[in-house]
């Protein structure tokens, strides 16, 4: 049996469909496959608990893996409702991974929905995690009075993904 590698993030939930974690004042979700309504509710609870610990505000980092389809109508409504009422989120980035026409089309749809949603915090959609973090970390440092380092968040995300891949149920492909 291989030794477990320690990670800096606190994993609150992990399944074949999603991962929920926190790192300092950053609430993290990785949508791996289906965006289940119960996971959307759990993300809301996780973010609210984190905001209770960090009264100056929190950030939200969403990673949508290339294998994840568009969320159901119910899940989209839950996420939109969560965003609309989230005054303690100070910045949010979505990294929609993947390349090609499908990924570009999905990013365009998500960006369009984001513009119409009018959430009370800066929120942007990116093609890669690296570009998303390059925007999110300084935005969060400025608006939530924290001191995140982009390189630390990148390292933590790599650790988190390796940890989850090694310890989660296999995903169907």
N, C-alpha and C positions, 0 to 999 in steps of 0.2 A: 504494500500500500504506500503510495507516494505521500510525502509530507505536504501539508497544506501551507501555501504561501500566505503570509499575512498581507492584508490589504488595509489601506487607509480609510476606505469608505465603510460605512455601516450599512450592510444589506438588510433591508426590512422585509423584502419578498423577492422570490425568484422562482420562475416557472419557465416552461417552454415558450410561453407567450410574452412574458415581460420580466423586467428586473426593476425593483424600486430600491433606491439607496439614498444615503445622505453623505455629504462631505462638508465639514464646517457648516457654512450657512447656505449650502447648495442642495436643493432637492433634485434628485435625478430619476428619470425614467428611461428605460430602454425598451422600446416596443420591438419585439423580436418576431412575433407572428401576429396573432389576432389581438386587437385592442378590446379586451373584455370590459363590460361595464363595472364589474366588481373591482377590477384593477384601477379604473378611472376614479372610483370612490376612494380606494386605498391611497392613490396618489394625492388626492385632496386632503385626506386625513394626515398623511405623512408631512405634507407641506405646511399644514396648519400647526402640527406639533413642533416642527422645526422653527416656524415663525414665533411660537411661544418662547423658544429658547433664545431667539435673536430678534429683539424688539426693533432694531434698526432696519430689519427687512431681510428677505431671502431672495435667492435666485432660483430659477427653474431651468434645468437642462434636460431637453428631450432629444433622444436619439431614436430615429426610425430606421431600423435595418432594412436593407433592400428586400428581404423576404416578407416584410409586413405589408399586408394589403390595406386599402383605405379602411378606416374604422366604420363600424355600423352607425346608422343614424342615431341610435340611443347613446352610443359612446361619444359621438361628436357633440350631441346636446349636453351631455354631462361635462365634457371638457370645456365647452363654451360657457356654461353656467359657472363652473369653477373659476375660469379666467375672469369673467365679468365681475365677480364678487371678491376678487383677491387683491385687496389693497395693500397687503404686506409683501407681495412679490414686487421686487424693485426692477427686475430685468429677466427676460426669458429668451432662450435661444433653442431653435429646433434644428437639428442636423438630420437632413433627409438623405441618407446614404444611397448609393447606387449611381449608375450612369446610364446614358442612353435616353431614348425618347420617353419611356414610361416614367423613369425617375424625374426627368425634367417636367413632364406633364403633372405629376403628383405634386412636385414642389410649387409649381405655378398655381394649382388649385388651392393648396394649403396657404400660400402667400396671399391669394385673393380672399380667402375666408378670413384670414388674420386681419386684413385691412378693414373688412366689414364688421368684425367682432367688436372693435373698439374697447379692448381691454385697458385697464387703468395703469399700464406699465409698458415700457418699451419691450417689444417682442418682434424677433426677426427669424426668418427661415434661411438656412444655409445648406450648401451641397455637401459639406464635410464637417466633421467634428472640429478639426483644427481651425477652420475659418470661423465657425460658430464661437469657439472659445476665445479666439482673438478679439471678437467683439464683446462677448458676454463678460469676461473677467474684468476689463477696465470699467465697463458700464456698472457692474455690480459693486466694484470697489468705490466708485464715485457716489453711487446712490444708496448704498447700505452700510457705509462706513466700515468696510472690512479690508482685509489685506491678503487677498488671494493672489497666488502667482500662477500664471498661465501654464508654466512648465510643470508645476506640482499637480494641477488639475489634469493635464495630459497624462502624466505618469499614473495618477490615481485611476483614471478611466481605463488605461491599459491593464492595470492590476485587476480592476473590477471585472472587466470582460474575461480575462484569463481565469479568474476565480470562478465566475459563473459558468463558463464553458466546461471547466473541470468538475464542477459540483452539481450541475443542473440536469434534469431529465433531457434525454436526446430530443432534438427538434425534428419534426417530419420535414422532408424536403420535397 
